[in-house]
């Protein structure tokens, strides 16, 4: 599995790279949209087949003893609701 850039293709969003130059962590590109930090991942063919046959996708989040933060795993692009929110904020302006 590999993180991807741009995070949301076709949208001009602010992006940063988390853990840049911070071994042993792997740098993670994220798009920042309000309270959301969004990342995009590309699965290998082996990973796709494994998910197809097992139906399992695991998520591990380190909390370092702090309260668990809400997370959301999706298969659809967040573009669908980001565009709606952007249209709404323009209408409210």
C-alpha positions in Angstrom: 0.0 0.0 0.0 1.3 3.4 -0.9 0.2 6.9 -0.1 -0.6 9.1 -3.1 -0.3 12.7 -4.3 -2.2 14.7 -5.2 -4.4 13.6 -2.4 -7.7 14.6 -4.1 -7.0 14.8 -7.8 -8.8 17.6 -9.6 -9.1 19.8 -6.6 -6.7 22.6 -5.6 -6.4 21.8 -1.9 -3.7 22.7 0.7 -1.4 19.7 1.1 1.3 19.1 3.6 3.6 16.0 4.3 3.3 14.7 7.8 6.4 13.1 9.4 8.7 14.6 6.7 12.3 14.0 7.7 11.1 12.1 10.9 12.5 8.6 10.9 11.3 6.0 11.7 8.0 7.3 10.5 6.9 7.1 6.8 6.1 10.6 5.3 2.3 10.9 4.7 0.9 13.5 2.3 -2.4 14.9 3.5 -4.9 17.5 2.2 -6.2 19.8 4.9 -9.9 20.8 4.5 -11.3 22.4 7.6 -11.2 19.9 10.4 -10.4 17.0 7.9 -6.9 15.7 7.2 -7.4 13.5 4.1 -4.9 10.9 2.7 -5.2 8.7 -0.3 -3.8 5.2 -0.7 -3.1 2.9 -3.7 -3.3 -0.8 -3.0 -1.2 -3.4 -4.8 -2.9 -6.1 -6.9 -2.2 -8.6 -4.2 -3.8 -6.3 -1.5 -6.9 -5.8 -3.8 -7.3 -9.6 -4.2 -6.9 -10.2 -0.5 -9.6 -7.7 0.3 -11.8 -9.1 -2.4 -11.6 -12.6 -1.0 -11.4 -11.9 2.7 -13.5 -8.7 2.9 -11.1 -7.5 5.7 -9.4 -4.1 5.9 -7.6 -3.4 9.1 -7.0 0.0 10.6 -4.5 0.7 13.4 -4.2 4.1 15.0 -1.7 5.1 17.7 -3.3 7.2 20.4 -0.3 7.5 22.8 -2.7 7.3 25.8 -4.9 10.2 24.5 -8.6 9.9 23.5 -9.3 8.1 20.2 -9.8 10.5 17.3 -12.6 9.9 14.8 -11.5 8.2 11.6 -13.2 7.3 8.4 -12.1 4.7 5.8 -13.8 5.3 2.4 -13.7 3.8 -1.0 -15.3 6.8 -2.7 -13.4 10.1 -3.3 -14.1 12.8 -0.8 -14.5 15.1 -3.8 -18.2 14.5 -3.7 -18.8 16.1 -0.4 -16.0 18.6 -0.6 -17.5 20.1 -3.7 -20.9 20.3 -2.0 -19.4 22.1 1.0 -17.5 24.5 -1.2 -20.6 25.3 -3.2 -22.6 25.9 0.0 -19.9 28.2 1.5 -19.9 30.2 -1.7 -23.7 30.5 -1.6 -23.5 31.6 2.1 -20.9 34.3 1.3 
